[in-house]
Amino acid sequence: MLASEVQSITENYQERVVKRREELTNRLFRSASMNPIQEESIYIRIEELDKFDSVLFDSGALTDRELAIIQRRMNGMTLEEIGRVFLVGRERIRQILAECYKKISEEYNSQFVS
């Protein structure tokens, strides 16, 4: 996979995160009839998106290849389809994803869980 493809995939994911954050924020400000619990729930979701975004992109916990694999999986590609792109088997993709999830979890916990 070319570096430009990895960069494109990463940017597409970041755009989706920004759109989701805007969507939640707009919903928060549009609905004057929300009760405080609903408002707090939206604030928490926005905060969690920010945290997840920082773990994925700012922490350096994942390589570009790992980010590209996660992005493709989030876009609905099967393990086999991703494997064809990276010239490995679906079992190897599954293993890489498991490693990525573990790295993300460890990084998240080290940054945000006391």
Helices and strands as residue ranges (DSSP letters): H 3-30, H 36-53, I 54-58, H 64-74, H 79-86, H 90-112
